[in-house]
Amino acid sequence: MSDRPYFLWDVDITDGEFRERLKHPDPRIRAQWQGVLLREARLDEVWKYLSLAEILEDWPNFYKHLGRRRSFWDFLIKGWREDGLLAA
């Protein structure tokens, strides 16, 4: 499948379908896909799918889906807050 995002190598899903799931009205479904994105994609690729506002808004819902990347995202967000780039 040529339209599948590289980080979803194990799922038969197109880029368009993935984007739809990232906007799903059910926060539990949206959280699973957001977690996959933040866990598997390169940082520069994340911003092609989600804004920082969307990440912060849904953070409590998908935090548990981050797996091994949880500490990376904690570090980034904490650092942005300490640097005054994000509200505390």
C-alpha positions as CSV (number, residue, x, y, z in Angstrom):
1,M,0.0,0.0,0.0
2,S,1.8,3.1,-1.2
3,D,-0.4,5.6,0.7
4,R,0.3,4.0,4.1
5,P,2.4,6.2,6.5
6,Y,5.8,4.5,7.0
7,F,5.3,4.3,10.8
8,L,2.2,2.2,10.3
9,W,4.0,-0.6,8.5
10,D,2.0,-3.3,10.4
11,V,-1.5,-1.8,9.7
12,D,-3.4,-1.7,6.5
13,I,-4.6,1.9,6.6
14,T,-4.2,4.8,4.2
15,D,-3.0,8.2,5.2
16,G,-6.5,9.5,4.8
17,E,-8.0,6.8,7.0
18,F,-5.3,7.5,9.6
19,R,-6.1,11.2,9.6
20,E,-9.8,10.5,10.1
21,R,-9.0,8.3,13.1
22,L,-6.9,11.0,14.6
23,K,-10.1,13.2,14.5
24,H,-12.5,10.5,15.6
25,P,-15.3,11.8,17.9
26,D,-14.7,9.0,20.4
27,P,-11.7,10.2,22.6
28,R,-10.8,6.5,23.4
29,I,-10.4,5.6,19.7
30,R,-8.7,8.9,18.9
31,A,-6.3,8.3,21.8
32,Q,-5.2,5.0,20.5
33,W,-4.2,6.4,17.2
34,Q,-2.6,9.5,18.7
35,G,-0.5,7.3,20.9
36,V,0.6,5.3,17.9
37,L,1.6,8.5,16.1
38,L,3.6,9.9,19.0
39,R,5.2,6.6,19.8
40,E,6.2,5.5,16.3
41,A,6.6,8.5,14.1
42,R,9.6,10.8,14.0
43,L,9.1,14.1,15.8
44,D,9.1,16.1,12.6
45,E,6.4,13.8,11.2
46,V,4.1,14.3,14.2
47,W,3.4,17.9,13.3
48,K,2.1,16.8,9.9
49,Y,-0.8,15.1,11.7
50,L,-1.4,16.9,14.9
51,S,-0.9,20.4,16.3
52,L,0.6,21.0,19.7
53,A,-2.8,22.3,20.8
54,E,-4.4,19.0,19.9
55,I,-1.6,17.1,21.7
56,L,-2.1,19.1,24.9
57,E,-5.9,18.9,24.7
58,D,-5.9,15.1,24.4
59,W,-2.8,14.4,26.5
60,P,-4.6,12.8,29.5
61,N,-6.4,10.4,27.1
62,F,-3.5,9.1,25.1
63,Y,-0.6,9.4,27.7
64,K,-1.0,5.7,28.6
65,H,-0.6,4.7,24.9
66,L,2.9,6.3,24.5
67,G,4.9,3.3,25.8
68,R,8.6,3.7,25.5
69,R,8.3,7.3,24.1
70,R,6.4,8.6,27.2
71,S,9.5,9.9,28.9
72,F,10.6,11.7,25.6
73,W,7.3,13.5,25.4
74,D,7.3,14.3,29.1
75,F,10.8,15.8,28.7
76,L,9.7,17.9,25.7
77,I,6.5,19.3,27.2
78,K,8.2,19.9,30.6
79,G,11.0,21.7,28.9
80,W,8.7,23.9,26.8
81,R,6.8,24.8,30.0
82,E,10.0,25.6,31.9
83,D,11.2,27.7,29.0
84,G,8.0,29.7,29.0
85,L,6.9,28.4,25.6
86,L,3.8,26.7,27.1
87,A,1.6,27.8,30.0
88,A,2.3,25.9,33.2
